[in-house]
C-alpha cells in the first residue's frame, strides 16, 4: 500500500506500508528510505509503533535527528571532512562543526529513492553521481526492507561503484519498545556482545579502542538498564550530552544475535543480528523539545539507535573498487518476553 504524504522541492513523498502474515507492519518513505512506523504487539497482543517519528511529516525534509533513514555514503563522523583515496585528497562537506557527518548536508538520507513495492518487502534504489556530497565515483545503491513471518525486519544493503570510493551504510531508526513513545528508553535493558568500545575526542571522533573492563559504564555484556550508563559522570558520557554515542566492536562477524533490547513493562524484546563488525549505540542525547515526536512531545532519551556498521572515521577500511560489491545484512527480530 502506498500514499502521497508530502512534496519536498516539487518531488512527491510517498509512504509505503508492508505487512507480514502476523499483522506486523512497516511504513517507510521514499525520502531517505526513512522508517516511520514498525507496529508489533506487546505481551498483551496490543500492536503499537516502536520507532520514533515526527508528528509533522514536513519535518522529515530537514530531519535534524536522522529519524529512520539510511545514512551514507559513510555513516558517522569523518574528521575534518578529509577523505584520502589513492593519494588524492577529497574535501567532504562539513555539516557537524569541523567534521563530516552521515554523508553530508544531504547524503543518502535526503534523497528521493526509487521504490519497488512487494507484499512483504520494499526495494529502494538510488544512483549517487560522481562528486555527490564530495565523494569520488558513481555508486548504485540498493536497500531492501523485508518482513518475515517470524516478525523479523531484514535490512539488506548492496552497492556497486565505477571507481574506488568508501561505503559504510547504516540505518538510523530510533527504537522505543514502550509503544507509541509512552515512556523514554532509560528503563529499557540493553545487552551487547562487545568487550571493546571506542573512546571519543571532544568532537565525538573515535580515537582509541578501550576494553569495557576499563569503561564499566559501557559494559553491556551481561545486560543492564540503559539509565545506568546515562547517570554516570564519566567524561566520555558527559561530553556526548550525558549519554551514549559510541562505537562498540562486536565479538565476531557471523550473522548471529549481537544485541538485545528489552522493555520489561510492555514485554517487548528486540534482538539484532548483523554481519557488521561494529555498532554505534546512540541514546538520543541531543533530542530537544522540538520538533515534536510521537504524539506531541519531544525529550532527551526518547529513543535509542542501534547503528550497525564499520567503525566511523576509518575510511581506508571500507574502500570499494570497480568490480567489487558492497553487501551486508542486519536482522531486527521482534518478540515478547512470553515467547
N, C-alpha and C positions, 0 to 999 in steps of 0.2 A: 504494500500500500504506500502511496506517495501523495504528498500535498504541498502546494506552494505556501511558504510561510513568510517570505520577505523578498525584498530586492536590495542587493548591495551593489552600488555602482551600475545600475541598469541590468544586473545579472540576476536571474531568478534563483532564489534559495529554496531548495526542495528538502523536505523532511521525509525520510523513508522509514517505514516500520516493518520489521520482520518478526516472525513468531515461530516457536517450535511446538511440538505436539503436546507439551505440558502446559502451554499457555504463557511461557516466558517470552517477553517481548523486548526488542531493542529498537530504539529510534536514533537515527543519525542524519546529519545534514550533508549535502554535497559540498558545503563550505568547510574546508579543513577536515573533512570526514569526522566532524565533531559528534561524539556520542552524547545525546541529550537525555536519554532515558534507558534504563535497564530495569524492568519490573520483574521481581522474583518474590516468592512467598516467604513469610516469616514462619515461626514454628506453629502458628495457628492457621496457616494457609492464607494469610492476608497478603495480597500482592501490592507492593509499593515500589516506588522508584528509589534505587540505591546509589544513584550518582548525583553529584551536584550540578545544577543547571541554572542559567539566568532566568529570572522571571520575564524579562523583556527580550524577545528574540533578537531585537536590534543590537543588543549588547554583544552578540556573537561577532559582529563585524570587526570590532576592535579587540574583543576578548582579552581583557587585561590579565586574566588568570590562566589563559590557555585551557579553558574547560573542555575536556573531552576530545581534543584534537590530536591528529598525528603531527609530531614536530620533527623538523629536519630542514635541510639535508643532514645537519648534525644536531643532536639533542644536547642540551646543557650549554655551559659557557665555554667559549674559546677565548683564551687570554689575549687581550689587546686586539682581538679580531684578526690575528695574524695566522695565515694558513700558508704552509710551505709544501709545495708539490713539485718533485723533480727539480729541486733547487730554484724554483720560481716562487716568488712571494705574491700572495693574493691578500688583498685587504678586504675582509668581510665587514658587513655593516655592523657598527657598534650601537646596539639597541639596549644595552644594560650597562650604563656608565661607560667605562673604557673597554668593555668586552662585548663579544658577540654572543647572543643567547638564542637558542632554539631555532636557528636557521635565519634569523634576521627580522627586520621590521615586518615582513610578510612571511617568508618561509613557506613551507607546505601548509602551515596552519591557517593561512589566509588566502588560499587559492580555491577556486571553484573546480572541483573534480568531476570527471565523467563517472556515472554510476550505472552499473548493470544490476538490476534487481531480480533476485530469485526468491523462492518461497521462504527459505531459512538462511539466506546469505545475501550480502551486498558486496559487489566487487567495484572498487574505486580505482580509477586510472588517471594519471596526470603526467605530462611531459614537461620537465623543467629544462628550459633552454640554457645553452652555454652562457655563463656570465650572470645568470639569475641569482640575485642576493649575494653576488660577488664570487660564486663558486665556478670553477672550471668544468667544462664538459656538459653535454646534453645527457640528461638522465630520464629514462622512462620508469615510472613508479607504478606498482600495483599493490593494493592493500585490500584484504578480504576480512570482513566480519561474518562469522558463521555461527549460528546457534545449533548445538547438537541437542538431541532429545534427552541427554543426560544433564541438561542445564549448564553446558559449557559455552562460553564465548571464546571461540578460536580466532585469534588475530594472526593473520599470515602476511608477511611482508616480502616483496620481491622488487628488484631493481636491476636495470642494465644501463651501462653508460658507453659513450663513444670515446672517452679518454679518461685518464687517471683522475679520480676525484674521491673525497671522503664521503661515506654514507653511514649514518648512525641514527636510526629512527627509533621512536618510541611513541606510545600513546599516553596522553596526559589527562586521563579521566581521574576525577576526584571521587573516591568511594565514600559512602556513608551508609552503613548497613542498618542503621536505625529505621530507615524508610522515610521518604519524603522529608529528610533532614529534621526529624523530630528532635534529635539531640546532636551535639557535636561528637567528635571521634575520640575524645580523651579517655572514655571508658572502654573503648574498643581494645581487645587484646591482639597483639601482633607477635608472630613468630617468624624468624628469618634464618635460613640456613646460611649464616655468614659469620666467619671468625675474624674478618678483617674489614675495616672501613677506611675511607679516605678522610684525612684531615683537610680542612678548608682554610684558605687565607682570608684576609679581610674583605676580598671581593668575591668570595664564595667559589674561588677556583680550587679544584682539588690539587693538593700538593704531595703528601706522602701517605703511604698505607700504614695504618696503625692497627695492631691486634685489639679486638674488642675487650680482651682481658685487661687492657690498659685504659679502656674508654667504656667503663661499665654502663654508662647511661645509654649507649647504643648497642648493648649486648642483648639481642632478642632471640638468642639461640634456643632458650627454653620457654619462650613466650612470656610476655608481661603486658600490663596496660600501657597504652601509648603515653598517658599522662606522667608516668614515672620518669620518662625522659624529658618531658616538657617543663617540669618543675625544677630541673637542675640549674645550678648557677655556673656550670662548666662553661668556659669561654666559647667552646665550639657550639653549644646550644644557644647561648646568648647572642652571638654575632650573626646568626641567621634569623633573628627575630623571636628568640625563645622557642625554639622548636627543632625539627629535624629537616634537613635539606641535603643529605649526604649520600654519596655513592657507597654501596655495600658490595663487596666481592662475594659471589655465590660459590658454593662448595665445588660444584662440577658443572659441566656444560651439557649434560644429558637432559632430555625433556622429562623431568620428574618434579614432584612438588618441592618448591623452594620457599614459598611464603604462605602464611595462613593468617587471615584477618577474621576476627570473630566479634560479634556484638551479642553479649550474653542476654541482654534484655529482650531483644527481638528473636534471639536464637539463630540469626542468620550467620552463615560462615562462607568465606571466600578463600579458595585455595588457588595458588598461582604456580603453574609450571612454565618453564621457559628454556629456550636454548641459549639465551643470552648469558654472558659471564658476570653481569652486574645488574643492580637495580638501584636507582635513585629513589629514596623514600622522602617524600615531602609532606609535611603535616599541615599545610595551609596557613603558614605563619604570617603571610602577607595579605590575607583577606581582610578587607576593610568593610565599613558599614554600607558602602555602595560600590558597584551596582548590586541590586537586590537578588537574592538567590532563593530558590525553592520555597516560595510562599511568603515572601515579604520581609525577610531578614537576611543579614549577612554578617558573619562574625569569624574571627580567627578560629582555626581548627574545625571549620565546618566540614572538611573532607580531607582525605589522605590519598596521595598519588603513589602508585607503585610502578615506577617508570623503568621497565626492563630495557636494558641497552648495553652498549660498551661503555667503559668509564669515560666521562666527558674530558675534553681537552687533550685527548691522546690520538689526534687525527692520523698520525702515522700508522696506527694500529688498524684503522678501518678504511684504508685506501682500496678502491675497487677500480680495476682497469678494464679496458675494452676487451670483450670476450669472456670476462668473468661475470658472475652474478652475485648480487646481494640477496640473501634469503634467510629468513628466520621465522620463528613462531612463538607465540605466548598464548597460554590457555588459562582463562579465568573460569574456575569451576565454582558454581553457586550451590549451596545446600543449607541445611539447618543442623543444629546440634542433635536433633532427633534422628538424623539419617544414620 
